[in-house]
Amino acid sequence: MTEKNKYNIVIADPAKNITVFVLDDIDKKLYKSVAKDILENTDYEAEQVGFIKEPIMGGDIRLEMMGGEFCGNASRSIGMFFAQENNIKNGIVSVEITGSNKPLKTKVDLEKETAEIEMPIPKGIENICVEDLGNFPIVIIEGINHIIAENIDATEENFEKFKKAVYENYDVEAFGVMFFDVDKKYITPVVYVKDTDTTFFESSCGSGTLATIFYLGKDLKDGDLKYSISQPGGTIDAEINKENGQTKKITIGGVVKLSSKIEIEL
């Protein structure tokens, strides 16, 4: 009889981008197998797994994602978890996350159940040519790249064409395609994580929201631009601030729901 594995977890729900946080100290070499075990053998409808670790950059809490990727929704959710654990009803939590070279400030309000995070500023927007589909902007972010695909159908067939083009041109831990309905300001996020070889049509995507607001603000010279970006699982609020054409700050935020601590046996 095979011995079962026990995990202590918390389930985060930021706009239905269900994320499982593993509270146990898991060796990095096991991230892939543990994430696969959780994603395939639970009915939480989780889209990703993150592992809580001790901070190494002076932050309050550290989260390492299953494939070493960056994730905005997981970042603001782990900020909420830290605030809850330390009874910070309204304040700032400094979050470390894979794919970011510095801690990120997360503003948490436990009463409203909201968490807003200051995101890493993308490196820029490049152009990618996708066979049969045309040319598209690709937003370059540390730890993940996102293609903004305006008015293209969100199908597996189309996503595979984007995937082929990305890995012919980039070596990146993860990438996404934000299938974007411009008029409705609605994205259908599809994200691939290389290390775990997983593709999810996600309910929402924080880094994809970051890429979308960065793209929408590309021609802004000065001031602020705010959008509520609708997604299958809900809405994420995004804001970009620029001075003299330079991006100074980008935030994403919204409601985050957290479960109590759960012990599972798989």
Number of C-alpha atoms within 10 A of each C-alpha: 3 4 7 9 10 11 19 15 21 18 21 25 20 29 23 22 24 24 25 26 26 26 17 13 12 14 9 14 8 11 22 16 12 21 22 17 13 20 19 12 11 12 8 13 13 20 19 23 25 27 23 20 17 13 16 12 14 13 17 19 22 25 25 24 25 23 24 22 24 27 25 24 31 29 33 33 29 29 29 31 26 18 23 16 9 9 10 16 15 17 13 20 25 23 27 28 30 21 18 18 12 16 24 23 22 26 21 30 19 19 8 12 15 19 29 27 27 20 23 21 19 18 10 14 19 11 11 16 15 16 12 8 12 9 12 17 17 24 24 19 23 18 20 25 26 26 28 21 23 15 12 13 14 18 11 12 9 16 20 11 14 23 16 12 15 22 12 9 10 10 12 17 19 25 31 29 24 26 22 23 16 12 8 9 14 20 28 23 26 24 24 21 20 17 14 17 11 15 17 14 20 20 20 28 30 27 27 31 31 29 27 24 23 24 18 16 20 16 9 19 14 14 13 15 16 16 17 18 22 19 22 17 17 17 23 23 19 23 20 24 20 18 13 10 14 12 20 12 15 22 23 27 27 21 22 25 17 19 12 9 13 12 11 13 12 12
